[in-house]
């Protein structure tokens, strides 16, 4: 059975949530180096940080939050897109 962590990161006009996801992944890898971590995003992940993630997953089913600043409209998609049988969000 596969276990892993999925971080949902969708930037808005004021906050770089992808960068925050990368910092979280660094912290998780430092304390739990064997943990599988994936990020769901439509934003670019810097090449410097790509290796932190086992998978970089595009937001499925289209972007329901394209005109929103909060970007919460896509969170329901996490469990549909997770590559793990058991997922921590």
N, CA, C and O atoms as a printed pandas DataFrame, in Angstrom:
     atom_number atom_name residue_name chain_id  residue_number  x_coord  y_coord  z_coord
0              1         N          UNK        A               1    0.857   -1.177    0.000
1              2        CA          UNK        A               1    0.000    0.000    0.000
2              3         C          UNK        A               1    0.897    1.233    0.000
3              4         O          UNK        A               1    1.874    1.294    0.747
4              5         N          UNK        A               2    0.568    2.209   -0.835
5              6        CA          UNK        A               2    1.396    3.407   -0.919
6              7         C          UNK        A               2    0.838    4.523   -0.034
7              8         O          UNK        A               2   -0.370    4.757    0.021
8              9         N          UNK        A               3    1.741    5.190    0.644
9             10        CA          UNK        A               3    1.405    6.316    1.504
10            11         C          UNK        A               3    2.163    7.535    1.014
11            12         O          UNK        A               3    3.283    7.413    0.519
12            13         N          UNK        A               4    1.569    8.700    1.147
13            14        CA          UNK        A               4    2.271    9.903    0.747
14            15         C          UNK        A               4    1.546   11.156    1.159
15            16         O          UNK        A               4    0.415   11.132    1.644
16            17         N          UNK        A               5    2.241   12.247    0.948
17            18        CA          UNK        A               5    1.721   13.576    1.260
18            19         C          UNK        A               5    1.476   14.299   -0.053
19            20         O          UNK        A               5    2.310   14.263   -0.958
20            21         N          UNK        A               6    0.321   14.958   -0.151
21            22        CA          UNK        A               6    0.013   15.774   -1.315
22            23         C          UNK        A               6   -0.200   17.199   -0.838
23            24         O          UNK        A               6   -0.973   17.458    0.084
24            25         N          UNK        A               7    0.505   18.119   -1.488
25            26        CA          UNK        A               7    0.365   19.542   -1.198
26            27         C          UNK        A               7   -0.317   20.180   -2.403
27            28         O          UNK        A               7    0.110   19.993   -3.542
28            29         N          UNK        A               8   -1.365   20.925   -2.142
29            30        CA          UNK        A               8   -2.047   21.666   -3.202
30            31         C          UNK        A               8   -1.512   23.086   -3.167
31            32         O          UNK        A               8   -1.588   23.751   -2.134
32            33         N          UNK        A               9   -0.971   23.561   -4.285
33            34        CA          UNK        A               9   -0.363   24.887   -4.318
34            35         C          UNK        A               9   -0.785   25.614   -5.580
35            36         O          UNK        A               9   -0.391   25.247   -6.687
36            37         N          UNK        A              10   -1.583   26.638   -5.403
37            38        CA          UNK        A              10   -2.026   27.439   -6.539
38            39         C          UNK        A              10   -1.811   28.905   -6.179
39            40         O          UNK        A              10   -2.456   29.437   -5.276
40            41         N          UNK        A              11   -0.899   29.543   -6.895
41            42        CA          UNK        A              11   -0.555   30.930   -6.608
42            43         C          UNK        A              11   -1.732   31.857   -6.885
43            44         O          UNK        A              11   -2.581   31.576   -7.731
44            45         N          UNK        A              12   -1.761   32.971   -6.152
45            46        CA          UNK        A              12   -2.692   34.045   -6.478
46            47         C          UNK        A              12   -1.876   35.312   -6.704
47            48         O          UNK        A              12   -0.651   35.237   -6.800
48            49         N          UNK        A              13   -2.508   36.450   -6.789
49            50        CA          UNK        A              13   -1.802   37.681   -7.143
50            51         C          UNK        A              13   -0.859   38.181   -6.052
51            52         O          UNK        A              13    0.003   39.017   -6.322
52            53         N          UNK        A              14   -1.010   37.683   -4.827
53            54        CA          UNK        A              14   -0.175   38.188   -3.730
54            55         C          UNK        A              14    0.723   37.140   -3.088
55            56         O          UNK        A              14    1.671   37.496   -2.388
56            57         N          UNK        A              15    0.448   35.857   -3.308
57            58        CA          UNK        A              15    1.163   34.828   -2.564
58            59         C          UNK        A              15    1.665   33.727   -3.484
59            60         O          UNK        A              15    0.932   33.226   -4.336
60            61         N          UNK        A              16    2.930   33.359   -3.297
61            62        CA          UNK        A              16    3.542   32.273   -4.063
62            63         C          UNK        A              16    3.420   30.980   -3.248
63            64         O          UNK        A              16    4.318   30.623   -2.486
64            65         N          UNK        A              17    2.301   30.295   -3.424
65            66        CA          UNK        A              17    2.063   29.068   -2.675
66            67         C          UNK        A              17    2.938   27.918   -3.151
67            68         O          UNK        A              17    3.193   26.984   -2.391
68            69         N          UNK        A              18    3.399   27.971   -4.391
69            70        CA          UNK        A              18    4.315   26.928   -4.869
70            71         C          UNK        A              18    5.632   27.014   -4.117
71            72         O          UNK        A              18    6.196   25.990   -3.728
72            73         N          UNK        A              19    6.124   28.228   -3.909
73            74        CA          UNK        A              19    7.347   28.388   -3.122
74            75         C          UNK        A              19    7.153   27.868   -1.701
75            76         O          UNK        A              19    8.047   27.230   -1.145
76            77         N          UNK        A              20    5.995   28.137   -1.116
77            78        CA          UNK        A              20    5.696   27.625    0.220
78            79         C          UNK        A              20    5.659   26.093    0.218
79            80         O          UNK        A              20    6.132   25.460    1.162
80            81         N          UNK        A              21    5.106   25.507   -0.825
81            82        CA          UNK        A              21    5.065   24.044   -0.937
82            83         C          UNK        A              21    6.484   23.482   -1.021
83            84         O          UNK        A              21    6.771   22.432   -0.446
84            85         N          UNK        A              22    7.359   24.167   -1.726
85            86        CA          UNK        A              22    8.755   23.720   -1.834
86            87         C          UNK        A              22    9.443   23.780   -0.479
87            88         O          UNK        A              22   10.182   22.864   -0.120
88            89         N          UNK        A              23    9.210   24.844    0.276
89            90        CA          UNK        A              23    9.806   24.961    1.613
90            91         C          UNK        A              23    9.269   23.874    2.546
91            92         O          UNK        A              23   10.020   23.307    3.340
92            93         N          UNK        A              24    7.983   23.590    2.450
93            94        CA          UNK        A              24    7.403   22.502    3.228
94            95         C          UNK        A              24    8.045   21.173    2.854
95            96         O          UNK        A              24    8.383   20.375    3.728
96            97         N          UNK        A              25    8.213   20.937    1.565
97            98        CA          UNK        A              25    8.830   19.686    1.106
98            99         C          UNK        A              25   10.264   19.564    1.626
99           100         O          UNK        A              25   10.697   18.475    2.001
100          101         N          UNK        A              26   11.001   20.678    1.649
101          102        CA          UNK        A              26   12.364   20.654    2.203
102          103         C          UNK        A              26   12.354   20.238    3.665
103          104         O          UNK        A              26   13.171   19.425    4.097
104          105         N          UNK        A              27   11.435   20.798    4.411
105          106        CA          UNK        A              27   11.322   20.468    5.828
106          107         C          UNK        A              27   10.948   19.008    6.028
107          108         O          UNK        A              27   11.529   18.326    6.872
108          109         N          UNK        A              28    9.976   18.523    5.254
109          110        CA          UNK        A              28    9.560   17.126    5.361
110          111         C          UNK        A              28   10.702   16.178    4.991
111          112         O          UNK        A              28   10.911   15.165    5.658
112          113         N          UNK        A              29   11.436   16.503    3.936
113          114        CA          UNK        A              29   12.561   15.651    3.519
114          115         C          UNK        A              29   13.675   15.655    4.557
115          116         O          UNK        A              29   14.356   14.644    4.731
116          117         N          UNK        A              30   13.872   16.779    5.251
117          118        CA          UNK        A              30   14.914   16.866    6.281
118          119         C          UNK        A              30   14.583   15.994    7.487
119          120         O          UNK        A              30   15.476   15.418    8.108
120          121         N          UNK        A              31   13.303   15.900    7.812
121          122        CA          UNK        A              31   12.907   15.143    9.000
122          123         C          UNK        A              31   12.427   13.730    8.686
123          124         O          UNK        A              31   12.490   12.850    9.545
124          125         N          UNK        A              32   11.949   13.504    7.464
125          126        CA          UNK        A              32   11.435   12.198    7.033
126          127         C          UNK        A              32   11.885   11.944    5.598
127          128         O          UNK        A              32   11.077   12.049    4.675
128          129         N          UNK        A              33   13.148   11.614    5.395
129          130        CA          UNK        A              33   13.700   11.559    4.040
130          131         C          UNK        A              33   13.050   10.547    3.101
131          132         O          UNK        A              33   13.180   10.680    1.885
132          133         N          UNK        A              34   12.370    9.559    3.619
133          134        CA          UNK        A              34   11.754    8.543    2.756
134          135         C          UNK        A              34   10.291    8.827    2.434
135          136         O          UNK        A              34    9.645    8.045    1.737
136          137         N          UNK        A              35    9.772    9.933    2.934
137          138        CA          UNK        A              35    8.377   10.285    2.692
138          139         C          UNK        A              35    8.162   10.654    1.238
139          140         O          UNK        A              35    8.945   11.406    0.657
140          141         N          UNK        A              36    7.109   10.130    0.657
141          142        CA          UNK        A              36    6.743   10.484   -0.712
142          143         C          UNK        A              36    5.896   11.757   -0.663
143          144         O          UNK        A              36    4.936   11.856    0.101
144          145         N          UNK        A              37    6.275   12.728   -1.499
145          146        CA          UNK        A              37    5.597   14.018   -1.519
146          147         C          UNK        A              37    5.278   14.381   -2.968
147          148         O          UNK        A              37    6.135   14.312   -3.849
148          149         N          UNK        A              38    4.033   14.764   -3.187
149          150        CA          UNK        A              38    3.619   15.257   -4.499
150          151         C          UNK        A              38    2.992   16.626   -4.338
151          152         O          UNK        A              38    2.484   16.972   -3.271
152          153         N          UNK        A              39    3.032   17.398   -5.406
153          154        CA          UNK        A              39    2.380   18.705   -5.407
154          155         C          UNK        A              39    1.403   18.746   -6.578
155          156         O          UNK        A              39    1.700   18.274   -7.675
156          157         N          UNK        A              40    0.236   19.319   -6.318
157          158        CA          UNK        A              40   -0.756   19.548   -7.358
158          159         C          UNK        A              40   -0.767   21.046   -7.627
159          160         O          UNK        A              40   -1.035   21.845   -6.730
160          161         N          UNK        A              41   -0.472   21.420   -8.871
161          162        CA          UNK        A              41   -0.412   22.838   -9.224
162          163         C          UNK        A              41   -0.490   23.007  -10.725
163          164         O          UNK        A              41   -0.166   22.096  -11.486
164          165         N          UNK        A              42   -0.926   24.185  -11.144
165          166        CA          UNK        A              42   -0.829   24.579  -12.549
166          167         C          UNK        A              42    0.266   25.621  -12.731
167          168         O          UNK        A              42    0.522   26.076  -13.846
168          169         N          UNK        A              43    0.906   25.993  -11.634
169          170        CA          UNK        A              43    1.964   26.983  -11.680
170          171         C          UNK        A              43    3.314   26.297  -11.856
171          172         O          UNK        A              43    3.451   25.100  -11.604
172          173         N          UNK        A              44    4.296   27.058  -12.285
173          174        CA          UNK        A              44    5.632   26.510  -12.508
174          175         C          UNK        A              44    6.329   26.210  -11.185
175          176         O          UNK        A              44    6.221   26.969  -10.221
176          177         N          UNK        A              45    7.046   25.087  -11.160
177          178        CA          UNK        A              45    7.912   24.732  -10.041
178          179         C          UNK        A              45    9.341   24.931  -10.536
179          180         O          UNK        A              45    9.738   24.363  -11.554
180          181         N          UNK        A              46   10.099   25.731   -9.820
181          182        CA          UNK        A              46   11.476   26.011  -10.217
182          183         C          UNK        A              46   12.258   24.708  -10.368
183          184         O          UNK        A              46   12.104   23.786   -9.568
184          185         N          UNK        A              47   13.100   24.641  -11.405
185          186        CA          UNK        A              47   13.919   23.440  -11.622
186          187         C          UNK        A              47   14.752   23.101  -10.398
187          188         O          UNK        A              47   15.067   21.937  -10.153
188          189         N          UNK        A              48   15.106   24.116   -9.635
189          190        CA          UNK        A              48   15.899   23.925   -8.416
190          191         C          UNK        A              48   15.154   23.062   -7.390
191          192         O          UNK        A              48   15.778   22.382   -6.575
192          193         N          UNK        A              49   13.812   23.094   -7.437
193          194        CA          UNK        A              49   13.000   22.404   -6.437
194          195         C          UNK        A              49   12.273   21.167   -6.945
195          196         O          UNK        A              49   11.668   20.444   -6.153
196          197         N          UNK        A              50   12.320   20.913   -8.224
197          198        CA          UNK        A              50   11.582   19.786   -8.805
198          199         C          UNK        A              50   11.938   18.468   -8.124
199          200         O          UNK        A              50   11.065   17.622   -7.930
200          201         N          UNK        A              51   13.186   18.282   -7.765
201          202        CA          UNK        A              51   13.617   17.010   -7.165
202          203         C          UNK        A              51   13.034   16.774   -5.778
203          204         O          UNK        A              51   13.134   15.664   -5.256
204          205         N          UNK        A              52   12.433   17.779   -5.174
205          206        CA          UNK        A              52   11.807   17.607   -3.861
206          207         C          UNK        A              52   10.530   16.767   -3.941
207          208         O          UNK        A              52   10.087   16.194   -2.946
208          209         N          UNK        A              53    9.952   16.704   -5.135
209          210        CA          UNK        A              53    8.649   16.059   -5.291
210          211         C          UNK        A              53    8.768   14.761   -6.083
211          212         O          UNK        A              53    9.507   14.675   -7.063
212          213         N          UNK        A              54    8.027   13.764   -5.636
213          214        CA          UNK        A              54    7.957   12.517   -6.393
214          215         C          UNK        A              54    7.137   12.712   -7.661
215          216         O          UNK        A              54    7.429   12.128   -8.705
216          217         N          UNK        A              55    6.106   13.541   -7.551
217          218        CA          UNK        A              55    5.272   13.848   -8.716
218          219         C          UNK        A              55    4.829   15.304   -8.640
219          220         O          UNK        A              55    4.539   15.829   -7.565
220          221         N          UNK        A              56    4.783   15.939   -9.798
221          222        CA          UNK        A              56    4.172   17.255   -9.953
222          223         C          UNK        A              56    2.956   17.033  -10.836
223          224         O          UNK        A              56    3.080   16.682  -12.010
224          225         N          UNK        A              57    1.784   17.241  -10.261
225          226        CA          UNK        A              57    0.527   16.852  -10.896
226          227         C          UNK        A              57   -0.252   18.107  -11.306
227          228         O          UNK        A              57   -0.501   18.976  -10.470
228          229         N          UNK        A              58   -0.633   18.209  -12.563
229          230        CA          UNK        A              58   -1.481   19.337  -12.970
230          231         C          UNK        A              58   -2.857   19.243  -12.307
231          232         O          UNK        A              58   -3.358   18.146  -12.059
232          233         N          UNK        A              59   -3.453   20.380  -12.025
233          234        CA          UNK        A              59   -4.792   20.394  -11.436
234          235         C          UNK        A              59   -5.752   19.721  -12.427
235          236         O          UNK        A              59   -5.870   20.162  -13.570
236          237         N          UNK        A              60   -6.429   18.667  -11.997
237          238        CA          UNK        A              60   -7.303   17.950  -12.933
238          239         C          UNK        A              60   -8.644   18.645  -13.151
239          240         O          UNK        A              60   -9.059   19.495  -12.364
240          241         N          UNK        A              61   -9.301   18.267  -14.226
241          242        CA          UNK        A              61  -10.669   18.703  -14.530
242          243         C          UNK        A              61  -10.778   20.209  -14.766
243          244         O          UNK        A              61  -11.858   20.771  -14.589
244          245         N          UNK        A              62   -9.711   20.866  -15.152
245          246        CA          UNK        A              62   -9.749   22.300  -15.399
246          247         C          UNK        A              62   -9.593   23.111  -14.134
247          248         O          UNK        A              62   -9.680   22.578  -13.027
248          249         N          UNK        A              63   -9.366   24.384  -14.296
249          250        CA          UNK        A              63   -9.151   25.288  -13.164
250          251         C          UNK        A              63  -10.454   25.979  -12.794
251          252         O          UNK        A              63  -10.885   26.908  -13.478
252          253         N          UNK        A              64  -11.081   25.528  -11.717
253          254        CA          UNK        A              64  -12.335   26.117  -11.255
254          255         C          UNK        A              64  -12.121   27.420  -10.493
255          256         O          UNK        A              64  -13.087   28.075  -10.100
256          257         N          UNK        A              65  -10.859   27.802  -10.281
257          258        CA          UNK        A              65  -10.558   28.989   -9.480
258          259         C          UNK        A              65   -9.814   30.050  -10.281
259          260         O          UNK        A              65   -9.105   30.873   -9.703
260          261         N          UNK        A              66   -9.963   30.043  -11.585
261          262        CA          UNK        A              66   -9.188   30.965  -12.421
262          263         C          UNK        A              66   -9.462   32.432  -12.109
263          264         O          UNK        A              66   -8.577   33.268  -12.287
264          265         N          UNK        A              67  -10.652   32.760  -11.651
265          266        CA          UNK        A              67  -10.983   34.155  -11.342
266          267         C          UNK        A              67  -11.047   34.427   -9.844
267          268         O          UNK        A              67  -11.489   35.498   -9.427
268          269         N          UNK        A              68  -10.617   33.482   -9.046
269          270        CA          UNK        A              68  -10.693   33.602   -7.594
270          271         C          UNK        A              68   -9.324   33.924   -7.002
271          272         O          UNK        A              68   -8.300   33.490   -7.531
272          273         N          UNK        A              69   -9.304   34.668   -5.930
273          274        CA          UNK        A              69   -8.053   34.926   -5.219
274          275         C          UNK        A              69   -7.785   33.863   -4.149
275          276         O          UNK        A              69   -6.628   33.600   -3.822
276          277         N          UNK        A              70   -8.823   33.260   -3.609
277          278        CA          UNK        A              70   -8.651   32.284   -2.533
278          279         C          UNK        A              70   -8.220   30.924   -3.067
279          280         O          UNK        A              70   -7.522   30.188   -2.369
280          281         N          UNK        A              71   -8.613   30.577   -4.272
281          282        CA          UNK        A              71   -8.206   29.337   -4.938
282          283         C          UNK        A              71   -8.662   28.074   -4.204
283          284         O          UNK        A              71   -8.017   27.031   -4.310
284          285         N          UNK        A              72   -9.750   28.160   -3.474
285          286        CA          UNK        A              72  -10.230   26.979   -2.743
286          287         C          UNK        A              72  -11.142   26.095   -3.582
287          288         O          UNK        A              72  -11.471   24.979   -3.178
288          289         N          UNK        A              73  -11.548   26.583   -4.736
289          290        CA          UNK        A              73  -12.496   25.844   -5.569
290          291         C          UNK        A              73  -11.934   24.539   -6.129
291          292         O          UNK        A              73  -12.697   23.677   -6.564
292          293         N          UNK        A              74  -10.644   24.388   -6.124
293          294        CA          UNK        A              74  -10.017   23.183   -6.680
294          295         C          UNK        A              74   -9.609   22.148   -5.629
295          296         O          UNK        A              74   -9.174   21.052   -5.983
296          297         N          UNK        A              75   -9.741   22.474   -4.363
297          298        CA          UNK        A              75   -9.235   21.576   -3.316
298          299         C          UNK        A              75   -9.928   20.205   -3.314
299          300         O          UNK        A              75   -9.317   19.218   -2.905
300          301         N          UNK        A              76  -11.174   20.123   -3.756
301          302        CA          UNK        A              76  -11.891   18.849   -3.769
302          303         C          UNK        A              76  -11.227   17.841   -4.701
303          304         O          UNK        A              76  -11.496   16.643   -4.606
304          305         N          UNK        A              77  -10.380   18.301   -5.581
305          306        CA          UNK        A              77   -9.749   17.439   -6.580
306          307         C          UNK        A              77   -8.533   16.684   -6.050
307          308         O          UNK        A              77   -8.009   15.795   -6.721
308          309         N          UNK        A              78   -8.092   17.035   -4.862
309          310        CA          UNK        A              78   -6.853   16.457   -4.320
310          311         C          UNK        A              78   -6.927   14.933   -4.253
311          312         O          UNK        A              78   -6.020   14.251   -4.730
312          313         N          UNK        A              79   -7.976   14.403   -3.679
313          314        CA          UNK        A              79   -8.050   12.950   -3.510
314          315         C          UNK        A              79   -8.255   12.221   -4.838
315          316         O          UNK        A              79   -7.888   11.052   -4.963
316          317         N          UNK        A              80   -8.826   12.885   -5.809
317          318        CA          UNK        A              80   -8.961   12.293   -7.148
318          319         C          UNK        A              80   -7.612   12.235   -7.859
319          320         O          UNK        A              80   -7.366   11.333   -8.659
320          321         N          UNK        A              81   -6.744   13.195   -7.567
321          322        CA          UNK        A              81   -5.454   13.288   -8.253
322          323         C          UNK        A              81   -4.309   12.634   -7.491
323          324         O          UNK        A              81   -3.229   12.435   -8.048
324          325         N          UNK        A              82   -4.530   12.300   -6.235
325          326        CA          UNK        A              82   -3.454   11.734   -5.428
326          327         C          UNK        A              82   -2.969   10.405   -6.009
327          328         O          UNK        A              82   -3.779    9.551   -6.372
328          329         N          UNK        A              83   -1.658   10.232   -6.098
329          330        CA          UNK        A              83   -1.125    8.971   -6.592
330          331         C          UNK        A              83   -0.995    7.906   -5.491
331          332         O          UNK        A              83   -0.523    6.797   -5.743
332          333         N          UNK        A              84   -1.416    8.255   -4.284
333          334        CA          UNK        A              84   -1.230    7.363   -3.131
334          335         C          UNK        A              84   -2.557    6.742   -2.691
335          336         O          UNK        A              84   -3.622    7.341   -2.843
336          337         N          UNK        A              85   -2.468    5.548   -2.153
337          338        CA          UNK        A              85   -3.663    4.904   -1.609
338          339         C          UNK        A              85   -4.086    5.572   -0.295
339          340         O          UNK        A              85   -5.274    5.716   -0.009
340          341         N          UNK        A              86   -3.093    5.971    0.486
341          342        CA          UNK        A              86   -3.334    6.709    1.732
342          343         C          UNK        A              86   -2.644    8.053    1.599
343          344         O          UNK        A              86   -1.435    8.123    1.380
344          345         N          UNK        A              87   -3.426    9.127    1.735
345          346        CA          UNK        A              87   -2.921   10.463    1.453
346          347         C          UNK        A              87   -3.108   11.367    2.661
347          348         O          UNK        A              87   -4.177   11.415    3.270
348          349         N          UNK        A              88   -2.036   12.083    2.989
349          350        CA          UNK        A              88   -2.111   13.193    3.952
350          351         C          UNK        A              88   -2.079   14.462    3.114
351          352         O          UNK        A              88   -1.222   14.614    2.243
352          353         N          UNK        A              89   -3.003   15.367    3.375
353          354        CA          UNK        A              89   -3.057   16.628    2.637
354          355         C          UNK        A              89   -2.527   17.721    3.545
355          356         O          UNK        A              89   -2.472   18.884    3.144
